[in-house]
Protein backbone atom coordinates (compact mmCIF):
# COMPACT_ATOMS: atom_id res chain seq x y z
CA UNK A 1 0.00 0.00 0.00
CA UNK A 2 1.32 3.43 -0.90
CA UNK A 3 0.77 5.59 2.13
CA UNK A 4 1.68 9.15 1.26
CA UNK A 5 2.86 11.01 4.34
CA UNK A 6 3.09 14.74 4.11
CA UNK A 7 4.24 17.09 6.84
CA UNK A 8 2.61 20.41 7.57
CA UNK A 9 4.94 23.33 6.61
CA UNK A 10 4.99 24.43 10.24
CA UNK A 11 6.07 20.96 11.32
CA UNK A 12 8.83 20.98 8.68
CA UNK A 13 10.11 24.25 10.15
CA UNK A 14 10.01 22.81 13.68
CA UNK A 15 12.07 19.80 12.59
CA UNK A 16 14.55 22.04 10.76
CA UNK A 17 14.78 24.24 13.84
CA UNK A 18 15.66 21.29 16.04
CA UNK A 19 18.31 20.10 13.56
CA UNK A 20 19.86 23.58 13.48
CA UNK A 21 19.83 23.79 17.28
CA UNK A 22 21.61 20.45 17.51
CA UNK A 23 24.23 21.58 14.97
CA UNK A 24 24.69 24.79 17.00
CA UNK A 25 25.22 22.77 20.21
CA UNK A 26 27.68 20.45 18.44
CA UNK A 27 29.68 23.40 17.13
CA UNK A 28 29.67 25.01 20.56
CA UNK A 29 31.08 21.83 22.07
CA UNK A 30 33.71 21.48 19.32
CA UNK A 31 34.82 25.09 19.82
CA UNK A 32 35.00 24.62 23.57
CA UNK A 33 37.11 21.46 23.19
CA UNK A 34 39.46 23.16 20.72
CA UNK A 35 39.94 26.13 23.04
CA UNK A 36 40.47 23.89 26.06
CA UNK A 37 43.10 21.79 24.28
CA UNK A 38 45.38 24.79 23.88
CA UNK A 39 46.53 23.47 20.51
CA UNK A 40 43.71 24.89 18.41
CA UNK A 41 44.23 26.23 14.91
CA UNK A 42 43.06 29.85 15.07
CA UNK A 43 41.81 29.90 11.48
CA UNK A 44 39.71 26.77 12.01
CA UNK A 45 38.42 28.15 15.30
CA UNK A 46 37.42 31.43 13.64
CA UNK A 47 35.60 29.54 10.85
CA UNK A 48 33.72 27.40 13.35
CA UNK A 49 32.65 30.49 15.27
CA UNK A 50 31.39 32.16 12.08
CA UNK A 51 29.49 29.01 11.17
CA UNK A 52 27.96 28.97 14.66
CA UNK A 53 26.82 32.59 14.21
CA UNK A 54 25.23 31.75 10.84
CA UNK A 55 23.34 28.90 12.50
CA UNK A 56 22.20 31.25 15.26
CA UNK A 57 20.84 33.65 12.62
CA UNK A 58 19.00 30.83 10.84
CA UNK A 59 17.54 29.67 14.15
CA UNK A 60 16.34 33.20 14.94
CA UNK A 61 14.69 33.55 11.50
CA UNK A 62 12.80 30.28 11.87
CA UNK A 63 11.76 31.15 15.43
CA UNK A 64 10.39 34.47 14.12
CA UNK A 65 8.36 32.62 11.50
CA UNK A 66 6.99 30.15 14.05
CA UNK A 67 6.20 32.77 16.69
CA UNK A 68 3.20 34.89 15.75
CA UNK A 69 3.42 38.64 16.24
CA UNK A 70 1.40 39.78 19.22
CA UNK A 71 -0.03 43.26 19.00
CA UNK A 72 -0.16 44.77 22.48
C-alpha positions, 0 to 999 in steps of 0.5 A: 500500500502506498501511504503518502505522508506529508508534513505540515509546513509548520512541522517541517520548520520545527524539525529544521529548527531542532536540527539547526539547534543540535548543529549549534550545540555540536559546534559550541562543544567542538569550539570549547574542546578546541579552546580547552586543548590549547593546541587549536588552529586559530583559522579553524576556530574562527571559521567554526565560530562564524558558522555557529553565528550563521546557525544562530541567525538561521535559528532566529529567522525560523523562530520568528516565523513560528512565533506569531506577532502579538499586537499589544 
